[in-house]
Amino acid sequence: MAGVKVGKRIIGADAPVIVGWENIGRVQGGPFKQLFFTYFQPVMLIAAILFWYYAPNWLAVASTAIAIRLGWTVLLLGLEWVNPRYESWQLTWKEFATDVFYVGLGVTFLGMVDSYIGDGEIIKAVQGAFDWDKFSWFTSMPLLVQALLISMIFDFGQYWMHRGMHNWYPLWLTHAPHHYITQLNVNKGAVGNPIELFLIGLGIGGLFDFLPRAFLLAGAIGMTVAVYQHINVRFNTPRWWRFVFNTVEHHSVHHSQDYEATRSNYSGTWIIWDRIFGTCVDGEAEVLGMEGGRRMDIRETMIYPFTEGYKTARSAIDRRFGREAAPAPHLEPAE
């Protein structure tokens, strides 16, 4: 497989990857279906921003955000059945049950851990060590500008954390299980080792005392943009959206079985970070995963960083001291 040259890299030499937008599949159907799946993403983003901007204070609270997110997830699951991107990504009961486990883990155990040692506690420590009054002008900005700043600052941190996970072996051990998913569905972003999910969730937007509603607005932007990274829906995504935001097309390239393709499209929401730092690959891939598409089960996902870390350390020690691996014991057949 020859692949396609993108910058200094060859994309698609190891596994099929569509590079560029010209050969990306289009929505099939009548005028209404074409219109719906062309403008669904921008309309939902604008609707979410307007809601959180104008909602009364009694309604603009975290519990409302949770309820909206639940309904939003159900809606997107429905769209996956109505207009799937790939039949090979169709959600099965086994995949759905696995996704529910990881989602439950995220909102229970990981939520509890984050409340004690997450970015909130880290930010408090940093704020106490420096004089941040000089940055108070941030909080006098218009509400929507604050929300955009929160989203972009958080995503900038996510970009470098994610990129670090692909370039530093200890971090890669935590992230690798997420790359064993073989299909993209709306809840696949929650699938992975808990250490990785904790690390990727760390953000620095809270360093500044933005208005609480600005954080809700920023969350709405993430909910109606970043959520499309893992979704099995065919959209006629507008070109301007593809240029500014990360999409399922971009993220499918990142999850492909082609090594060079996986080292691209690290951002969570704003693909412009990848464009700025030279890691963006526009395109799409259907064949996902690692080791030829081997599906990693929950047990292996939980222990992978520790077992692989142990094997690597043991191998390094053996090489350092010139040891050879002990031969497997010879077992006599039972009488």
C-alpha positions as CSV (number, residue, x, y, z in Angstrom):
1,M,0.0,0.0,0.0
2,A,1.7,3.2,-1.2
3,G,-0.2,5.8,0.9
4,V,-0.4,9.5,0.4
5,K,2.2,12.1,1.2
6,V,1.0,14.7,3.7
7,G,3.8,17.1,4.6
8,K,6.8,15.0,5.4
9,R,4.7,11.9,6.2
10,I,3.1,9.0,4.2
11,I,-0.5,8.5,5.4
12,G,-2.2,5.2,4.6
13,A,0.8,3.0,4.0
14,D,-0.2,0.5,6.7
15,A,-4.0,0.6,6.4
16,P,-6.7,2.3,4.3
17,V,-7.1,6.0,5.0
18,I,-8.9,8.5,2.7
19,V,-6.8,11.7,2.6
20,G,-8.6,14.9,1.6
21,W,-12.2,15.8,1.4
22,E,-12.8,14.9,-2.3
23,N,-13.5,11.2,-1.8
24,I,-15.4,11.5,1.5
25,G,-18.9,9.8,1.4
26,R,-22.0,12.0,1.1
27,V,-25.4,11.7,2.7
28,Q,-27.8,9.7,0.4
29,G,-31.5,10.7,0.2
30,G,-34.0,13.4,-0.6
31,P,-33.7,17.2,-0.2
32,F,-34.9,17.2,3.5
33,K,-32.4,14.6,4.5
34,Q,-29.6,16.4,2.7
35,L,-30.6,19.7,4.4
36,F,-30.9,18.1,7.9
37,F,-27.6,16.3,7.9
38,T,-25.8,19.3,6.4
39,Y,-26.9,21.9,8.9
40,F,-27.6,19.8,12.0
41,Q,-24.2,20.5,13.6
42,P,-24.2,24.3,13.1
43,V,-27.8,24.7,14.1
44,M,-27.4,22.7,17.3
45,L,-24.3,24.7,18.3
46,I,-26.1,28.0,17.8
47,A,-29.1,26.7,19.7
48,A,-27.0,25.6,22.6
49,I,-25.2,28.9,22.8
50,L,-28.4,30.9,22.7
51,F,-30.0,28.8,25.4
52,W,-27.2,29.2,27.9
53,Y,-26.8,32.8,27.0
54,Y,-30.4,33.8,27.6
55,A,-31.7,31.2,30.0
56,P,-32.9,32.6,33.4
57,N,-30.5,32.1,36.3
58,W,-32.8,29.5,37.9
59,L,-32.5,27.3,34.8
60,A,-28.9,27.9,33.9
61,V,-27.5,25.5,36.5
62,A,-25.4,22.3,36.4
63,S,-28.4,20.0,36.8
64,T,-29.9,21.4,33.7
65,A,-26.7,20.7,31.8
66,I,-26.7,17.1,32.9
67,A,-30.3,16.6,31.8
68,I,-29.6,18.2,28.4
69,R,-26.5,16.1,28.0
70,L,-28.6,12.9,28.7
71,G,-31.3,13.9,26.1
72,W,-28.6,14.9,23.7
73,T,-26.9,11.5,23.9
74,V,-30.2,9.7,23.3
75,L,-30.9,11.9,20.2
76,L,-27.4,11.1,18.8
77,L,-27.9,7.4,19.4
78,G,-31.1,7.7,17.4
79,L,-29.3,9.4,14.5
80,E,-26.7,6.6,14.5
81,W,-29.4,4.2,13.6
82,V,-31.2,6.5,11.1
83,N,-28.1,7.5,9.1
84,P,-25.0,5.5,10.0
85,R,-21.6,6.6,8.6
86,Y,-20.5,2.9,8.3
87,E,-22.5,-0.3,8.7
88,S,-19.4,-1.9,10.2
89,W,-19.7,0.6,13.1
90,Q,-23.3,-0.3,14.0
91,L,-23.8,-0.5,17.7
92,T,-24.3,-4.0,19.0
93,W,-25.7,-4.9,22.5
94,K,-22.2,-6.0,23.5
95,E,-20.7,-2.7,22.5
96,F,-23.5,-0.8,24.1
97,A,-23.2,-2.6,27.4
98,T,-19.4,-2.0,27.4
99,D,-19.9,1.7,26.7
100,V,-22.4,2.0,29.5
101,F,-19.9,0.5,31.9
102,Y,-17.3,3.1,31.0
103,V,-19.7,6.0,31.1
104,G,-20.8,4.8,34.6
105,L,-17.2,4.6,35.6
106,G,-16.6,8.2,34.5
107,V,-19.6,9.7,36.3
108,T,-19.0,7.8,39.6
109,F,-15.4,6.7,40.4
110,L,-13.6,9.2,38.1
111,G,-15.8,12.0,39.2
112,M,-15.0,11.3,42.8
113,V,-11.3,11.2,42.2
114,D,-11.4,14.4,40.2
115,S,-13.0,16.2,43.0
116,Y,-10.0,15.5,45.2
117,I,-7.0,15.6,42.9
118,G,-8.4,16.9,39.6
119,D,-7.7,20.1,37.8
120,G,-9.8,22.1,40.3
121,E,-7.4,21.3,43.2
122,I,-4.3,21.8,41.0
123,I,-5.7,25.2,39.9
124,K,-6.3,26.3,43.5
125,A,-2.7,25.5,44.4
126,V,-1.4,27.5,41.4
127,Q,-3.7,30.4,42.1
128,G,-2.4,30.5,45.6
129,A,1.2,30.7,44.5
130,F,0.9,33.7,42.1
131,D,-0.7,37.1,41.9
132,W,-3.4,36.6,39.3
133,D,-5.0,40.1,39.7
134,K,-3.1,41.3,36.6
135,F,-5.2,38.9,34.5
136,S,-8.5,40.2,35.9
137,W,-9.3,41.9,32.6
138,F,-10.1,38.5,31.2
139,T,-13.3,38.4,33.4
140,S,-14.5,41.7,32.1
141,M,-14.8,40.4,28.6
142,P,-18.3,39.7,27.1
143,L,-19.8,36.4,28.2
144,L,-19.5,34.6,24.9
145,V,-15.8,35.7,24.6
146,Q,-15.2,34.2,28.0
147,A,-16.8,30.9,27.0
148,L,-14.8,30.7,23.8
149,L,-11.6,31.4,25.8
150,I,-12.4,28.7,28.3
151,S,-13.1,26.2,25.5
152,M,-9.9,27.1,23.6
153,I,-7.7,27.2,26.7
154,F,-9.0,23.8,27.8
155,D,-8.6,22.3,24.4
156,F,-5.1,23.7,24.0
157,G,-4.1,21.8,27.2
158,Q,-5.9,18.7,25.9
159,Y,-4.0,18.9,22.6
160,W,-0.6,18.8,24.3
161,M,-1.7,16.1,26.8
162,H,-3.0,13.9,23.9
163,R,0.0,14.6,21.8
164,G,2.2,13.7,24.8
165,M,0.4,10.4,25.1
166,H,1.5,9.5,21.6
167,N,5.1,10.6,22.1
168,W,6.0,9.6,25.7
169,Y,5.9,5.9,26.4
170,P,4.6,6.1,30.1
171,L,1.7,8.2,29.0
172,W,1.1,6.0,25.9
173,L,0.6,3.0,28.2
174,T,-2.4,4.8,29.7
175,H,-3.8,5.9,26.3
176,A,-3.2,2.7,24.2
177,P,-6.4,0.9,25.3
178,H,-8.5,3.7,23.8
179,H,-7.0,2.9,20.4
180,Y,-8.2,-0.7,20.6
181,I,-11.8,0.4,19.8
182,T,-12.8,-0.8,16.4
183,Q,-15.8,1.5,15.8
184,L,-16.9,5.0,16.7
185,N,-20.1,5.5,18.5
186,V,-21.4,8.4,20.6
187,N,-20.1,7.0,24.0
188,K,-16.7,5.7,22.7
189,G,-15.0,8.8,24.1
190,A,-15.5,7.3,27.6
191,V,-13.8,4.0,26.7
192,G,-10.3,3.7,28.1
193,N,-8.1,3.2,31.1
194,P,-9.2,5.3,34.1
195,I,-5.7,6.9,34.4
196,E,-5.9,8.2,30.8
197,L,-9.5,9.5,31.2
198,F,-8.4,11.4,34.3
199,L,-5.3,12.9,32.6
200,I,-7.1,13.9,29.4
201,G,-9.8,15.6,31.5
202,L,-7.3,18.0,33.2
203,G,-7.8,21.6,32.1
204,I,-6.4,25.1,32.8
205,G,-9.5,27.1,31.9
206,G,-10.3,27.4,35.6
207,L,-7.1,29.4,36.3
208,F,-9.2,32.5,35.5
209,D,-12.3,33.5,37.5
210,F,-14.6,33.4,34.6
211,L,-18.3,33.8,35.2
212,P,-20.1,30.5,36.0
213,R,-22.4,30.9,33.1
214,A,-19.3,31.2,30.8
215,F,-18.3,27.7,31.9
216,L,-21.8,26.4,31.1
217,L,-21.5,28.1,27.7
218,A,-18.1,26.5,27.1
219,G,-19.6,23.1,28.1
220,A,-22.3,23.7,25.5
221,I,-19.7,24.3,22.8
222,G,-18.0,21.1,23.8
223,M,-21.3,19.2,23.9
224,T,-22.2,20.3,20.4
225,V,-18.8,20.0,18.8
226,A,-16.4,17.6,20.5
227,V,-19.1,15.0,20.9
228,Y,-19.0,14.4,17.1
229,Q,-15.5,12.9,17.4
230,H,-16.9,9.5,18.3
231,I,-20.2,9.2,16.4
232,N,-21.4,6.9,13.7
233,V,-23.5,9.4,11.7
234,R,-22.9,10.5,8.1
235,F,-23.0,14.3,7.8
236,N,-22.4,16.6,4.9
237,T,-20.2,18.6,7.2
238,P,-19.7,22.2,5.9
239,R,-16.1,23.0,4.8
240,W,-15.8,25.9,7.3
241,W,-16.8,23.6,10.2
242,R,-14.2,21.0,9.1
243,F,-11.5,23.8,9.0
244,V,-12.2,25.1,12.5
245,F,-13.5,22.1,14.5
246,N,-12.5,18.6,15.0
247,T,-14.9,16.1,13.3
248,V,-15.6,12.4,13.2
249,E,-13.8,12.4,9.9
250,H,-10.6,13.8,11.6
251,H,-10.9,11.5,14.6
252,S,-11.5,8.4,12.5
253,V,-8.1,9.1,10.9
254,H,-6.6,9.3,14.3
255,H,-8.1,5.9,15.2
256,S,-7.1,4.2,12.0
257,Q,-4.8,1.2,11.8
258,D,-2.2,3.3,10.0
259,Y,0.6,4.3,12.4
260,E,1.4,7.7,10.8
261,A,-2.3,8.6,10.7
262,T,-2.8,8.0,14.4
263,R,-0.1,10.6,15.1
264,S,-2.4,13.4,13.9
265,N,-5.6,15.3,14.9
266,Y,-4.9,15.4,18.6
267,S,-7.3,18.3,19.5
268,G,-10.6,17.7,21.2
269,T,-12.7,20.5,19.8
270,W,-10.6,23.0,17.8
271,I,-8.8,21.3,14.9
272,I,-7.1,24.7,14.4
273,W,-4.6,23.7,17.0
274,D,-3.5,20.8,14.8
275,R,-3.4,23.0,11.8
276,I,-1.2,25.5,13.7
277,F,1.2,22.8,14.9
278,G,1.3,20.8,11.7
279,T,-0.5,17.7,12.9
280,C,-3.7,18.0,11.0
281,V,-4.7,15.3,8.4
282,D,-8.0,16.0,6.7
283,G,-9.7,12.7,5.6
284,E,-11.5,9.7,6.9
285,A,-10.9,6.0,7.8
286,E,-13.3,3.1,8.4
287,V,-10.9,0.4,9.5
288,L,-10.0,1.2,13.1
289,G,-8.0,-0.2,16.0
290,M,-4.7,-1.9,16.7
291,E,-3.2,-5.4,16.2
292,G,-5.4,-5.9,13.1
293,G,-8.6,-4.8,14.9
294,R,-8.3,-6.8,18.1
295,R,-11.0,-5.8,20.6
296,M,-9.6,-5.2,24.1
297,D,-11.9,-6.4,26.9
298,I,-12.6,-4.4,30.1
299,R,-10.3,-6.4,32.3
300,E,-7.3,-5.9,30.0
301,T,-8.1,-2.2,29.6
302,M,-8.0,-1.7,33.4
303,I,-4.6,-3.4,33.9
304,Y,-2.9,-2.7,30.6
305,P,-0.6,0.2,31.8
306,F,0.6,-1.9,34.7
307,T,1.2,-5.2,32.9
308,E,2.8,-3.6,29.9
309,G,4.8,-1.3,32.1
310,Y,6.1,-4.3,34.0
311,K,7.0,-6.3,30.9
312,T,8.9,-3.3,29.5
313,A,10.8,-2.7,32.8
314,R,11.6,-6.4,33.1
315,S,12.9,-6.5,29.5
316,A,15.0,-3.4,30.1
317,I,16.5,-4.9,33.2
318,D,17.3,-8.2,31.5
319,R,19.0,-6.4,28.6
320,R,21.0,-4.2,31.1
321,F,22.4,-7.2,32.9
322,G,22.7,-9.5,29.9
323,R,20.0,-11.9,31.1
324,E,18.1,-14.1,28.8
325,A,14.4,-14.9,29.2
326,A,14.0,-18.2,31.1
327,P,12.8,-21.0,28.7
328,A,9.3,-22.2,29.1
329,P,9.1,-25.3,31.4
330,H,8.7,-28.6,29.6
331,L,5.6,-30.4,30.8
332,E,5.4,-34.1,30.5
333,P,2.1,-35.4,29.3
334,A,-0.2,-36.8,32.0
335,E,-0.3,-40.5,32.4
